[in-house]
Amino acid sequence: MFFKSKEGKDKILSLYSQKLNELNIEYSEESVETKFGVTNVIITGNVKNPPLLLIHGTGGCAPLILESFPNLSSTYCVYAIDVLAQPNKSAENRLDMKTLDYGEWLTEVIILLGLKAVTLVGFSFGGLISLKTLEFNERLIKNVFLIAPVYIVNGNPFIGLFKMFIPLKKFIKTGNDNYLKKVIKALFSDADNFAIQFMGTTFQNCNMDFSPLPVIAKKSAQQIETPITIFACENDIMFPGRKLIKRAKRIFSSIEDVVLIEDTKHVPNSKGFKKIEDLIIDKNRY
């Protein structure tokens, strides 16, 4: 199971509800029953607008990714997905990253929601899910925006080990906030108090997946026809920005645009997210 205890799950879902209420938005919530498990979706914006699926990263949830993109619902109908086996309301079933299961799962979600010509916006692990969806079946997808995505390159394992994974393991074992601060510093350009609290609660109360992250094969990437825009973060120790852009340009034949967000770690600050959001909104106008 993803959650270590019912008490831990209750703590996280309480924070989930707190953040959703703080957003102060009009929304509806829908649960869809996929063969991989129940998937929770938060829907905001006019349903007559083009559909956009917003997919958060590891240790995230729909309200947090919605907070990063508050204006997308002005031009899209936004479907913020609670990814399986993450600190949220969806099922606790963890899928195999080496297969196309995540792509099959998201395709099923799209079909059950009755959507077509979908825009995918995937942050971090949400980028892997977006690419797996294109590999599995891209016919329902109009275009894709990937932000610091998993699945194209990986960073230096030694840097990741000492700056993030060792402090993370020590925090999980001891609960010492000094170790948590090191993890946050390595990942976030600018973390607020809620993000720190949510991440700390998640690390303490969830069974995290530390298995190696795969990278897409060049042959598979070249078969994708859907337009892809990539936002790479310059100082990302997980997926270094310039390295990411270099390989993406080499392996994808459907790259529409690549943007390097300068002076930014894996999780952009509000200014970085605003730059990304503006470009996504502009693309919808053409």
N, C-alpha and C positions, 0 to 999 in steps of 0.2 A: 504494500500500500504506500501511497505517496505521503500521507500524513502519518506522523508517528503516534498520535493519540487523538481522541475526540476533543480533548481540551485544547490541544494545539490547533486543530482545525477550526474550532470555535473562535479562538483568538484571531486567526487570520481572516476568517469571514467577517468578523466584527470590524477589522480594519478595512476590509473590502467595502463593506456597507458605508463606513465613515467616509471613505474617499469618494464613493459614488454620490453620496449626499452632498459633499462639498463642491462637486462639479456644478451643481445648480443648473442642470439641463433637463429638458423634456426628453424622456426616453421610454422605450418599452423593453421588456425582457422576454426572451423566448428560449425554450429548451428543445433541442432537436435530438431525436434518438437515432444515433448512427450505429453501425455494426461494431464500432470500436468503443462505444459508450456514449452516455448523454453529454451533449455539448451545450454550454450556456452561451447565449449571444445577447449583447446589449445593442439596441437599435436606436439611433438618433438621427434627426434630419427628415426632410420630406421624402416619403417613399416614392414620389414621382421623379425624384432626382436619380442620376446614375448611381448604381450600387458600388460601394467601396468596402472591402473587407480589411479591417485593421487587425494585425496579428502581432501580439506582444512577444517578448523574449523570455528567456529562462528566468524564473523567479518573479515573473510579472503577472499581471491580470488586466482584464479589459478596462476597468476604471483608470488605472495608471497610464495606459497607452492613450486613452481618450484625453486625459489631462495634457499630454504632450502635444496633442493636435486639436485644439479647441475650435478651430474654424473650418475644418473639413466639412462639417455638416451644413455649411452655408451653400455649398454647391453639389455635395454628394449626399446620398442616404448612407450613413456609416453603420456598418455591422462590425462591432468590436467583439472578437472571438476570445472566449476563455479557452486557452490551449489545454489539451488533456495533460494530466499529471503535472500540474503547476498549482501554485497557491491561489486557487479560485474556486468557482462553483461547478466546473466540469468534472467528468469522471476521472478517476485516479489511474487509469490505464496508461502506462508508458509504452509508446510504440518503438519499433526498432528503427533507428536512424539509418541503418545500412540498406533498408528496403524502401519501397515507395509507399509504405503504409500511411505516412503523414500526408502524402499527396492524395491518396485514395480517400482518407478521412475528410480532408478539407473539400474535396470534390463532392463528396456525399453531403456535407453541410450545405454547400452552395445549391445543390439540387433540391434538398429538402426545404431550403428557404425560397425556392422558386426563382432564382436569380440567373441572369445571363449578362454577357458583356461586362464582366466584373473587373474592377480595378483592385489589385492586391497591393497592400502596403505592409511589408514585413520588416520588423526590427529585430536584429540579432538572430535568435533562434527562429523567429518568425520569417526570416529570410530563407532559411533552410526549408521551412514548410512551404513557402511560396514556390521555390525552385522545384521541390519534390512534386508539387501540384502541376507545374508545367511539364515535368517529365512524365507524370502519370496520364494527364489528359488536359491539354491547354485550350480545348475548344470553347470553354465557357469564360475564358479570361481575355480581357481586352488589352490591358497593359499591367506592368508590374514595377513597383518602386521598392528597392531593397536598401535598407539603412544598416550599415555596419553588419552585413549578413554573415551568418555561419554558412559554411559549405563551399566557399570559393578558395580561400587560403586560411592557413593558421599561422599564428605568431610564433616567436621564438619560445620553445617549451621551457627553457631554463628561466627566462624572464617571467613567464606566466607562473612557473612553480614558486619562485621566491617572492614575487610581488603580490600574488593572489592566492594560489592554492594552499601554500603552507599556512599563511595567516588565517585563511578560511577554515582549514581543518582545526587549527588551534582555537579559533573562536567557537566552533561547534563543540569542541571538547571541554573548553573552560568557561565559555560565556563571557570572557573578558572583552569589554568594548574596545580596548586598544587594538586588538586584532581585527575587529570589525571595521574600525576606522581605516586600517591599512588596505583592506579589501575595497572599501568604498572609494578611497583615494586613487587606487589603481584603475578603477572602472569608470567613475563618474567625473564629468567635467565640473559639475556643481550640484551636489546632492542636498536636498532639503531635509528637514527633520523627519518628515513623514516617510520619505524614501528610505532613510537610514533605519527607522523603526520597522518598516515593513520588511526590508531585507533581513534585518537581524532576527525578527520573529520567524521568517521563512527558514533561514538557515538552522535555527534551533529546533523547529517543529516539523521539518519535512525531510524526507529521505532524498537527498540530492543525487543527481546522476553525474558521476565523474568519468564516464567512459570517453574514449578519444572521439573527437569530432571528425566526421568524414569530410572529404572534398569531392566535388562533382567531377566526373571524368570529362575530358575534353570532347569526346565523341558525343556524350549525352548533351553537353552544353551546346554543341553546334547544331543539334537537331531541334532546339527550341526556336520557334518562329515569333513568339509574342514579344513586342517591344519591351525592353528592360532599361530602367534608369537606376543607376547605382550611386548612393551617397556613401563615401568612404571617409572615415574619421582619421585625421592625420596622425594623432598620437595614441591610437588604439593598440594596446599591447596584445589583445586577443586576435585581431584581424587587421594588421597594419595597413593604413590607408593607401599608401603608394604601391605597396606590394599587391594589395587587393585590386586596385585599378589596372595595374600592369597585366595581371593574369586574366582579369575579366575581359579586357580588350582583346586578348589573344585567343580566348576560347569561345566567347559568345558571338554569334553572327547577327544577333538581333539587338545589340546594344544601341539604344537611342541617345543616351546621355550618361556621362559620368561626372560626378561633382566631388571634389575634395573639400571637406569641411576642415579648415585649418585650425590649429591650436585646440583640437578637440579630442577627448578620450573616447572610450567605447560608447558611453552614454552621453550624448550631446547636452549642452545646457539649453535654457529656454530660447536663447538667440539662435542657436544651431537648429533646434526643432522648428523655429519660426521660418528660417530660410528654406528648410525642406518642405514645410507645409505650403509656403507661398508658391513654390515650383509645382507641387502636385495640383494645387488649385488652378494655376495658370494653364497647365496641360489640359485641363478639362474644358477650357474656354475655346480650344481649337478643334 
